Amino acid sequence: MKIRVIIPFLIFISIVIILWRGLGLQPAKVPSPLIGKPAPSFQLPLLFDPQKITHDKDLKGHITLLNVWATWCTACAEEHDALLHISKNDSFVLYGLDYKDDPDKAKDWLQKNGNPYKLVAMDKAGLAAIDWGVYGTPETFVIDKSGVVRYKQIGPITSEVWSETFLPLLAELQNEPQNP
Amino acid sequence: MIPELGNFALIIALCFSLVQFAAPLRGICKKTISPLSADISAMAAIGQFIFLSIAFFCLILSFINNDLTVIFVREHSHSLLPIIYRIGAAWGGHEGSLLLWCLILSSWTIAFLLVTSCFLNTSDKTLLPKILTTLGLLSAGFIVFLFFTSNPFARNFPTGLIVGDDLTPLLQDPGLIFHPPMLYFGYVGFAIAFAFAISALIDGKLDRTWVQACRPWVIMPWSFLSCGIVLGSWWAYRELGWGGWWFWDPVENASLLPWLSATALIHALAVCEKRNVFKGWVILLAILTFSLSLLGTFLVRSGVLVSVHAFASDPTRGLFLLAYLTLIIGGSLFLYSLRIKYFFQAPTFKIISRETTLLINTVILVTAVATISIGTLYPIILDTLNLEKISVGEPYFTTIFLPIMLPLLLLMGVAPHVSWGEQSFKSLWKKLHLTFVSSFLLGFIAPALLGFPFHILAALGISLSAWIILGTAQYAFQLRGKISLRHWSMIIAHIGIAIFALGVSINKSYSEERQVKMKIGETVSLAGYEFTFKNLEELKVSNYQAIKATFSIQKNHSTPELLFAEQRVYTSHEQSLSRPGIVANVWRDLYLALGSTLADNSWSVRIYYKPCVRWIWFGGFMLLIGGLLSLLDYWNKRNPA
């Protein structure tokens, strides 16, 4: 038997091995291409005061955690207590991005369960979220003093994630100077 | 009661598929198949079809009755969901779409059985039992998968008030009714060509009868697949609000891969039919095409890749499918390596000949398959090697895919003019140099004459499309009186590709977009068009509420056209969905997506100017027409009036 006739079979077997190992992976955990880049520009109304607009310049001058959430998202509700807890930390500012949601429901929900956010931006159509590469909620972006995206957390912030990932990163960012 | 009936029908269909597989098996080993076992296998195929239809009907009935004790119905239906989407919801999720997969495989089997037994002469009929065996095995595997890991009829009886979860708003579109079944008819249909390849390997023989019998069973699914891909692209364009028509999403790639490979197969079959060469290549391409369909199913169902199409994933499903894939594809490729020695032959054609052009065509298409597969699987490859996590996006595919496709377009203009066996370059150049030079002149000058800025992609796209259209027209003109239906099918399909390429290159080069803030009464302009925000109104439809914005669009004080964009909130999901408004004509689409309300009652709005975007889909539909004409030709030849 000539070697070359078995090549298709061998290629296929190697693909199967890759796919088999691929089954055990978590494909959703892809790092965001935004990391190391300035935050995408946006202009969004505030949830509690739709007359006012927040834009990307509001991210500069302090470390920001931008949490993407919605009232219809159950994982966000699980994360809520953790957010209330961490919002007491004053080394950063916690912003919320209310994603594809009904503003009245969102307001009610925050009033009832407590509001951890300093500001909540409304992205009703989800168009700003496209620029941010959001594909599920909750997601949390860490943005440094210069307005550069440094980390993206996909899924709820648990206490392990907070102490193992966020705290060291925040300490590091704290010591960095702000670039214009 | 109805779900139980459906379940029962599935079990019977499984038994029939096993009979269909097993009955001719002994005969195949002994190389003489008794007519009785062939008939049993055929009857089993019919029985399988009847019972799968019953099962499918039961599922649709459960949706129409809104039987919320059926888990699959509860997850995808809602009492407010319009009836037409409730029927469509039957394939709007993993379980139901898999049942549709099985039913369509069985429909193809029946179609093949009927055509073969009614219209073909006896020599073709020896293939029938072998093909039924392979199809029976394929079907049995899928029904087992359906029944044990993804049963659409699984029920439970929760206490208290239950309402359905409703169909995802994105799927509530007429596209849902046509796109998935069309795509599946394409994907699954390649099973027949695959079965043909297996029977050729078993016999160690591939003759002209085989090729002629196989050809329509490649062209038919190919036509459906072309149409399914076009419908999907159009749907994404209308629904997603990004103004794009192709996103290189893993699942889109999964439908493109078998299409490319089947296109190569069609061309290889043409050579094989005329010149009796490329036999091994035909077999390999037939196996590859169906393997890519299966791989696509695996990628969508197992959750190994992130995609907008991914259904709820479950590791046992992935594992089962992978085992099935290994058995079917691995088994057939192993058989290929054992038996292919019977198909080796020395080439009988010169460097410049129709055979070579078609061989290059298939090689280019297979190269495209390889690069797209690598791009699609690359994130998994890196991830399994623990290197890094990445996602491969549009830039990779555009950079890689374009350079591969350009030579293919160049080849398409010349290939019909090259003779079989041998052709001198001199006579070819004499025949075509005027066409060649004029198409490139046209491509590089026409945009400037019409007042468009120079863009290399547009210039190349127009040149190559003109080259294909003019070259093909010249070919048709030379044939004149002798032109047959089969020629027409080729001509139309090739011109379809040219129109598609024209649409893509112009659209990519000259599209414009703007993101603006607008209040009622304000006007912004894009590409010479004035968009005026007229008014807003509130709508209440059965299962959603919407804010509908009206814009009027005017160019140079012509009669204004009205555009309506909506922002919907679906009652059961509490999720909002922006539904873009589109004003279209042959030359351009104006596309507007409503963003969010800002302060002082202004809205953020995205507007797009998309020139020639309709041509992309029109070209795609011409492929369907070309495919259907070729079938008509086959039909005429088989049944001379």
Interface residues (C-beta under 8 A of the other chain):
Chain A: M1 K2 V5 I6 P8 F9 F12 I13 I15 V16 I18 L19 W20 R21 G22 L23 G24 L25 P27 A28 K29 V30 P31 P33 Q43 L44 P45 P50 Q51 K52 I53 A70 T71 W72 K100 D101 D102 K105 M122 D123 K124 A125 G126 L127 A128 I130 Y135
Chain B: G241 W242 L284 I287 L288 S291 L295 F298 S302 G303 V304 L305 V306 P315 G318 L319 L322 L325 T326 I329 G330 L333 F334 Y336 S337 L338 I340 K341 L377 P379 I380 I381 D383 T384 K389 I390 S391 K517 Q567 V569 H573 E574 Q575 S576 L577 S578 A593 L594 G595 S596 T597 L598 A599 D600 S604 R606
